[in-house]
Amino acid sequence: MKRQLSTTPFTRRSALGLGALGLGALAACDVSTDTGSGTGTEDPEFGFEEIPDSGAELPTEDVTIGWMDSGDLKAMFLEPFFASYMDKHEHITVDYQPSSWDTINEAIPVAVRNESAPDVFARPASMPTQSAISEGWISPLDDVIPDFEEWRAGFPEGAFIPGVHVFDGLTYTWPMNSSKRFEYLQLTNSTLMTDAGFDPTARLSLEQLREACRVITDNGAGDAYGLMIDGTRIAQVALMFAQMIGHSVINSGTYRGLDLRTGEYDLTAPEVVEAFEMLLAIDDDGSIFPGYISLDDATARSRFPQGVAGVLFDGPWAIPAYQRDFPDFDFAVGAPPSADGGASASYPFWEEGANDLYLFAGARYPEVVGDMFHYLGSVNGQANIIVASQGNLSSVMPAANELSAQSTDLDARAVAAVNVAGDLMRLAPDPRLRNADNSEVILRHRPPSTTFADLGQAIFSGQGELRQSLQQLEDECNRALDDAIIAARDAGANVSRADWVFPDWNPADDFTAGQYTNS
């Protein structure tokens, strides 16, 4: 049987530039892209060449397994894994289809209806997991992954979250990678920043950021500007600035601005106002790339390495893309500004895992998928994922992170991003881990029709007064959470707003599993 790993993107149209791409001790790092940046003194054998037997009873005839996800960083480890897996099992072919999210959102629902979906797929954004379960799209993994309970016990306590991975006691997906990836790394054009008189590897204060952006813009004379940002993320960047100067709230999804010490949204804090006003001042200086309000994040990301701006705040997924597509682009990776350029407050986050995948309920050979998941979800499998991604991904398993750190094949910029995440990000308490019924709250949560991104675009377009707009959205967010709690209670869940209050939480420290029993 002729076997070939298919990695041709299955797309409706090609993504523009980097649009389809999509974690300390070091505050910033301007380094080469050479390998050899691992921290260990020894280099254990890494790679997918020796995949152990899981005990799964695999088919003996020729079979093909379909797999569709969004590619990008996942393709860095899945392509070599599939190649080794097919070398070991010559009768198994993996048809890997790394695709754009537009394609996933469009193709998967049609393929499920036609009973022709890939055996493994990324869930379309419009289909909540619980709906995918109730409509028969996906199957649980408990009877598919060999020695499931032992396998699951290899993950840290709390890694499998009700309403994210587990529904009605069954596990439908798993955290293939950690979500401890800092989404607002300061990516700096080293040449433009140096020419402006600033060290591209140094952490700046907010005032220094403004001055650097002003000088870069003056030097650019219409060809380069201080800050590249997009209208869809500018409010999120403002909230991140507020976090760096001391406002300990969540900055993800529909829970942006939620303070888990009080269980209330707090979008009107002085730090939030100060952060917005700083970005407005940078805008008034003329230091932001023109037309940014109409840009999306993919377009801003693709233009940045073309020498048109000095600073971009983005996630680690941009690093390998720039190194691949713009090999001559000299850029630094570091932490965003703090109040004075020194240490900052923390960035609270929920560890929900990343890059979750699902087993199609109509898969003909689920035992093959279970065999693959068994290895990928092991310590060795996770360590090899990290190394294959050159350090751009991390694991929820501490042992895998520690093992991979011994590799000399980690990219230095990726290591810098990991260090920033380690320095800034702290586990926040998760109401679902205190009371699993809160997954019903999240399922029924309907955020305000005006999103945080909408607010940012309005404010930076000169529409609405800042404090009034923040107050209105804060009130609407608190009402939406109250409504979700009431709806969950009406459906039989034993929940209350008190589940969302952790008054003893110190945002400077990770909230540990043991603290749930004492809170």
Secondary structure, DSSP 4 states (H G I P E B T S, - for coil): -----------SSPPPTTTT------SEE---S-S-----SS----SSS-PPP------SS-EEEEEEE--THHHHHHHHHHHHHHHHSTTEEEEEEE--HHHHHHHHHHHHHTT---SEEPPPTTS-HHHHHHTT-EE-STTTSTTHHHHHHTSPTT-S-BTTTEETTEE----SB-S---TTEEEEEHHHHHHTT--TTSPPBHHHHHHHHHHHHHHHTTS-EEEE--TTTHHHHHHHHHHHTT-----SGGGTTEETTTTEE---SHHHHHHHHHHHHHHHTT-BPTTGGG--HHHHHHHGGGTTEEEEEE-TTHHHHHHHH-TT--EEEEPPPBSSSS----EEE----BS--EEETT-S-HHHHHHHHHHHTSHHHHHHHHHHTTTS---S-HHHHHHHTT-S---HHHHHHHHHHHHHEEEPP-HHHH-TTHHHHHHH----SS-HHHHHHHHHTT-S-HHHHHHHHHHHHHHHHHHHHHHHHHTT----GGGG--TT--TTSPPPGGGGGG-
